Amino acid sequence: MKPHKITVTAVCPGWVDTKMLTRVVDGKKVRFPGIVAPEKVVKKAIKDAKRNKDMSICSFFVKCQHINVKLLPQKLTMKIWLHSIKKYVKIKKAHNEIE
């Protein structure tokens, strides 16, 4: 695609503050670490695309997560993430609930 001057930038915003996000589950306020405004995502994505960057990451939290998934084993990364959401949803692994 390079000969045709076509570039691609993957936009990795993490949580975006839109009406699509559920704010309360079973009376508990849902916490979204690193949440960003949609305008910030768009502004950063356009800036990064103009610079021909492969990825556009617009928050420190997502940058940390990006590094985390490169350094830690996938199972450990998933366990940490599942632990962070367990108060909002019931997750089953095989026939046992994750605690």
N, C-alpha and C positions, 0 to 999 in steps of 0.2 A: 504494500500500500504506500510505502514511502515514495516510490517513483511518481505516484499520482498526488503527492503532497497531502495524504490523508493520515491524520494522527488520531490516536484514541487515548482518552484519559478516563481511568476508572474513578468514579466519585464514591468515596467511602465516608459518609457523614456520621455514621452511628445513629443515635436517636435524634430525630428532627421534630421540633415543636410544632406539630400540626393537630388538627381536630381528629385525625385518625388514631392517635394514641389514646388508649384507655387510661383514664386518670385515677379511677378508684375500682378496686376489685374486692368484693365481699366487705365493703366498708373500710378497707385499708387503702390509704393513698399510695399510689405506685411511684416509686423513685426511679428516675431515669438519669443515671450518671452521665455527665458529659453532653447533656441535651443542648442542641444549638437551634438558632432561628433559621428558617428556610432561606431567608435573604443572605445570611452569612455563608450557607452552603453554596448557593448559586454564585455569589461574588468570588469565593475562593476557587470554585470549579472553573469558572471562566478565566480567572487569572492564571491558574495552573495549566489549563489547556493552551492558552496563548504562549506559555513557556515550554510547551511540548512535554510536560511532565507525564509520566505513566500513571501516577496516582494523585488524587486530590484528597487530602485528609485535613479536615477543618477544625479539629479540636485536640487539645492536649490529651484528653482521655482516650480518644481513638488512636492517637499516635502511640500511647503507652500500650494499648491493647494489640496494636499491630506488632510492636516489638515483642510483647508477651507471647503471642502465638508462634513467633519464630524461635523463641528460646526454650519454651516449655513443651513437654510432650502433649500431644493432642488430648489424650485422656484427662490429664491434669487440668488443662485449660477448660475443657467441658465441665469437669467436676466443679471448678471454681465458679463458672457461669451458672450452672444449675443450682448451686448453693445460693447464689445471689437472687435467684428468682423463685426459690421454693416457697416463700411466704405468699406468693401470688397464685401459684398453680401447683396442682398435684402432678408429679412426674413419676412414671413407673418404668423401672428397668427390669426386664423379664417379668417377674411377678412380685417384685419387691419395690416398695416406695423408696426413693432416694431421700436420705436424711442429711 
